[in-house]
Amino acid sequence: MKKIILTIVAALGIAVGAHASEGGIAWDKAPDRTTDMGALQNGAKLFVNYCLNCHSAAFMRYNRLKDIGITEQQIKDNLLFTTDKVGETMQANFNARDAKGWFGTVPPDLTLVARSRAGHGGTGADYLYTYLRTFYRDSSKATGWDNLVFPSVAMPNALWELQGERRPVYKEVEEHGHKVHAFAGWEQVKPGKLTPVQFDQAVGDLVGYMQWMAEPAQNTRIRLGVWVLLFLSVLLVFVWRLNAAYWKDIK
């Protein structure tokens, strides 16, 4: 039995080492910007300009953007493609067949991705915030890009003009008696239009918008929930006093 346990532990150690050598990293905590109208508006602009070329948001209509302070005229002037109308849903610019031919798979719809990607590493927003910031150049891949969070991903780095080109730096560490290469940071190869700090802020805005898009009524729901709890707390006091007064006469 002892030998079996030691074998299992050793196998787990090898698995952990392999995962680390492949570049798997912990998810960073995404900033919460679902109540910041300026950040949401910037995120919507980034989403339309950089994500909507390949991905759809088929359950979100353009006119819902008025909920985050963008006027209908601003939507028409800045966010709509030529053939789109304000009341239509956000659809990608090309069809699924072309996308599958180029990338080997159909780009997923992003309406609910900020909720569906939650996992043991954190929320869906944490996943997206880390994923969008961990692309790097890899000439061995068909798209020329790879990702630390999603190794061998079919998607290229849509934000590369803003981020520039980077490569991951690894260091050798020992885990469970095995030497593995663990992610240690980034080396900037070519600068982008934004500094690293500015890029992280932009991705935070984009992820905040995707959080809001996954449930536009979430802030209303939270506010309503707080008022309901306050109402029930006050009602509890009245019910408690009424109960005491009722039983006092019976006793």
C-alpha positions as CSV (number, residue, x, y, z in Angstrom):
1,M,0.0,0.0,0.0
2,K,2.8,2.4,0.9
3,K,4.5,1.8,-2.5
4,I,1.2,2.5,-4.3
5,I,0.7,5.8,-2.4
6,L,4.3,6.8,-3.2
7,T,3.7,6.0,-6.9
8,I,0.5,8.1,-7.0
9,V,2.3,11.0,-5.3
10,A,5.2,10.8,-7.8
11,A,2.8,10.7,-10.7
12,L,1.0,13.8,-9.4
13,G,4.3,15.6,-9.1
14,I,5.2,14.8,-12.7
15,A,1.7,16.0,-13.8
16,V,2.2,19.3,-11.9
17,G,5.6,19.7,-13.3
18,A,4.4,19.1,-16.9
19,H,1.6,21.7,-16.3
20,A,4.1,24.3,-15.1
21,S,6.5,23.6,-18.0
22,E,3.6,24.2,-20.4
23,G,3.2,27.6,-19.0
24,G,0.0,27.3,-16.9
25,I,-0.3,30.2,-14.6
26,A,-2.7,31.5,-11.9
27,W,-5.4,33.9,-12.9
28,D,-5.0,37.6,-12.0
29,K,-7.8,39.3,-10.2
30,A,-9.8,41.5,-12.6
31,P,-10.7,45.0,-11.5
32,D,-14.4,45.5,-10.9
33,R,-15.6,48.3,-13.3
34,T,-19.2,47.2,-13.8
35,T,-20.4,50.5,-12.2
36,D,-17.9,52.8,-13.9
37,M,-19.7,54.3,-16.8
38,G,-16.5,55.7,-18.4
39,A,-14.8,52.4,-18.2
40,L,-17.8,50.5,-19.6
41,Q,-18.0,53.0,-22.5
42,N,-14.4,52.5,-23.3
43,G,-14.8,48.8,-23.0
44,A,-17.7,48.8,-25.4
45,K,-15.6,50.7,-27.9
46,L,-12.7,48.2,-27.6
47,F,-15.2,45.3,-27.9
48,V,-16.7,46.6,-31.2
49,N,-13.3,47.5,-32.6
50,Y,-11.3,44.5,-31.7
51,C,-13.6,41.6,-30.8
52,L,-16.6,42.0,-33.0
53,N,-14.6,41.4,-36.1
54,C,-14.5,37.6,-35.4
55,H,-16.9,37.1,-32.4
56,S,-20.6,37.8,-32.1
57,A,-22.6,38.8,-29.1
58,A,-25.8,37.5,-30.4
59,F,-27.8,38.1,-27.3
60,M,-26.9,41.8,-26.9
61,R,-28.5,44.6,-28.9
62,Y,-26.7,47.8,-29.8
63,N,-29.4,49.9,-28.2
64,R,-28.7,48.4,-24.8
65,L,-25.5,50.5,-24.8
66,K,-27.7,53.4,-23.9
67,D,-27.8,51.8,-20.4
68,I,-24.2,52.7,-19.9
69,G,-24.6,56.3,-21.0
70,I,-23.9,56.1,-24.8
71,T,-26.5,58.0,-26.8
72,E,-28.2,56.5,-29.9
73,Q,-26.5,59.0,-32.1
74,Q,-23.1,58.1,-30.6
75,I,-23.9,54.4,-31.2
76,K,-24.7,55.2,-34.9
77,D,-21.7,57.4,-35.4
78,N,-19.0,55.3,-33.6
79,L,-20.1,51.7,-33.0
80,L,-22.3,50.5,-35.8
81,F,-21.0,49.0,-39.0
82,T,-22.5,50.3,-42.3
83,T,-25.3,47.8,-42.6
84,D,-26.2,47.5,-38.9
85,K,-29.1,49.1,-37.2
86,V,-29.4,50.3,-33.6
87,G,-32.0,47.7,-32.7
88,E,-30.0,44.7,-34.1
89,T,-27.9,42.3,-32.2
90,M,-24.1,42.4,-32.3
91,Q,-23.0,40.0,-35.1
92,A,-19.5,39.2,-36.4
93,N,-18.5,40.6,-39.7
94,F,-18.0,37.3,-41.4
95,N,-19.7,33.9,-41.5
96,A,-18.9,30.9,-39.4
97,R,-17.7,28.8,-42.4
98,D,-15.0,31.3,-43.2
99,A,-14.0,31.6,-39.6
100,K,-13.6,27.8,-39.3
101,G,-11.5,27.7,-42.4
102,W,-9.2,30.4,-41.1
103,F,-8.9,29.4,-37.4
104,G,-9.9,25.7,-37.5
105,T,-12.9,26.4,-35.3
106,V,-15.8,28.8,-35.1
107,P,-15.1,31.7,-32.7
108,P,-17.5,31.4,-29.8
109,D,-20.3,33.9,-29.0
110,L,-19.1,36.3,-26.3
111,T,-22.3,37.4,-24.8
112,L,-22.1,35.2,-21.7
113,V,-18.4,34.4,-21.7
114,A,-17.7,36.5,-18.6
115,R,-20.0,34.1,-16.7
116,S,-19.3,30.8,-18.4
117,R,-15.6,30.9,-18.0
118,A,-15.6,30.9,-14.1
119,G,-13.6,28.1,-12.6
120,H,-11.4,27.0,-9.8
121,G,-8.9,29.7,-10.7
122,G,-11.5,32.5,-10.1
123,T,-14.4,34.3,-11.8
124,G,-14.9,34.5,-15.6
125,A,-13.7,38.1,-15.4
126,D,-10.5,36.9,-13.8
127,Y,-10.0,34.3,-16.6
128,L,-10.6,36.9,-19.4
129,Y,-8.4,39.5,-17.7
130,T,-5.5,37.1,-17.5
131,Y,-6.1,35.5,-20.9
132,L,-6.2,38.7,-22.8
133,R,-2.9,39.8,-21.2
134,T,-0.9,36.6,-21.7
135,F,-0.6,36.3,-25.5
136,Y,3.0,35.9,-26.9
137,R,4.6,35.4,-30.3
138,D,5.1,31.8,-31.3
139,S,6.1,31.2,-34.9
140,S,5.3,27.4,-34.6
141,K,1.6,28.2,-34.3
142,A,-0.6,28.7,-37.3
143,T,-1.7,32.2,-36.2
144,G,1.8,33.1,-35.0
145,W,0.6,33.5,-31.4
146,D,0.1,31.4,-28.3
147,N,-1.3,32.0,-24.8
148,L,-0.2,31.0,-21.3
149,V,-3.8,30.6,-20.0
150,F,-5.0,28.7,-23.0
151,P,-2.0,26.9,-24.7
152,S,-2.3,26.3,-28.4
153,V,-5.4,28.5,-28.6
154,A,-6.7,29.0,-32.2
155,M,-7.3,32.7,-31.6
156,P,-4.6,35.2,-32.6
157,N,-3.8,38.2,-30.4
158,A,-6.5,40.7,-31.4
159,L,-5.0,43.4,-29.2
160,W,-1.4,43.1,-30.4
161,E,-1.3,46.6,-31.8
162,L,-2.1,48.0,-28.4
163,Q,0.1,45.6,-26.4
164,G,3.0,45.1,-28.7
165,E,4.9,41.8,-28.8
166,R,6.2,40.0,-25.8
167,R,7.7,36.7,-24.9
168,P,7.5,34.9,-21.6
169,V,10.5,34.4,-19.3
170,Y,10.9,31.2,-17.4
171,K,13.0,30.1,-14.4
172,E,13.9,26.6,-13.3
173,V,12.3,25.6,-10.0
174,E,12.0,22.3,-8.1
175,E,8.5,21.0,-7.5
176,H,7.9,17.6,-5.8
177,G,11.4,16.6,-6.5
178,H,11.3,17.5,-10.2
179,K,12.9,20.5,-11.9
180,V,10.4,22.4,-14.0
181,H,10.3,25.7,-15.9
182,A,7.9,28.1,-14.2
183,F,6.7,31.4,-15.6
184,A,8.7,34.3,-14.2
185,G,7.5,37.4,-16.2
186,W,7.6,39.1,-19.5
187,E,10.2,40.5,-21.9
188,Q,8.9,43.2,-24.2
189,V,10.1,42.5,-27.8
190,K,8.3,45.3,-29.6
191,P,6.4,48.1,-28.0
192,G,2.7,48.7,-28.7
193,K,0.6,51.8,-28.9
194,L,0.0,51.6,-25.1
195,T,2.4,51.2,-22.2
196,P,2.0,48.0,-20.1
197,V,0.1,49.9,-17.5
198,Q,-2.2,51.5,-20.0
199,F,-2.8,48.2,-21.7
200,D,-3.8,46.5,-18.4
201,Q,-6.2,49.4,-17.8
202,A,-7.7,49.0,-21.3
203,V,-8.1,45.2,-20.8
204,G,-9.7,46.0,-17.4
205,D,-12.3,48.2,-19.2
206,L,-12.9,45.6,-21.9
207,V,-13.5,42.8,-19.3
208,G,-15.7,45.2,-17.3
209,Y,-17.9,45.7,-20.3
210,M,-18.0,41.9,-21.0
211,Q,-19.1,41.4,-17.4
212,W,-21.8,44.0,-17.8
213,M,-22.8,42.5,-21.2
214,A,-23.3,39.1,-19.6
215,E,-25.9,40.5,-17.3
216,P,-26.9,44.1,-18.0
217,A,-29.3,44.2,-15.1
218,Q,-26.8,43.0,-12.5
219,N,-26.3,46.4,-10.9
220,T,-30.1,46.9,-10.7
221,R,-30.5,43.4,-9.3
222,I,-27.8,44.1,-6.6
223,R,-29.4,47.5,-5.6
224,L,-32.8,46.0,-5.5
225,G,-31.5,43.1,-3.4
226,V,-30.0,45.5,-0.9
227,W,-33.3,47.4,-0.6
228,V,-35.3,44.2,-0.2
229,L,-33.0,43.0,2.6
230,L,-33.3,46.4,4.4
231,F,-37.1,46.2,4.0
232,L,-37.2,42.7,5.4
233,S,-34.9,43.8,8.3
234,V,-37.3,46.6,9.3
235,L,-40.3,44.3,8.8
236,L,-38.7,41.7,11.1
237,V,-38.7,44.3,13.9
238,F,-42.4,45.0,13.5
239,V,-43.3,41.3,13.2
240,W,-41.3,40.5,16.3
241,R,-43.0,43.2,18.3
242,L,-46.5,42.2,17.0
243,N,-45.8,38.6,17.9
244,A,-44.8,39.7,21.4
245,A,-47.9,41.8,21.9
246,Y,-50.2,39.0,20.6
247,W,-48.8,36.3,22.9
248,K,-48.7,38.6,25.9
249,D,-52.5,38.8,26.0
250,I,-52.8,35.0,25.5
251,K,-50.5,34.3,28.4
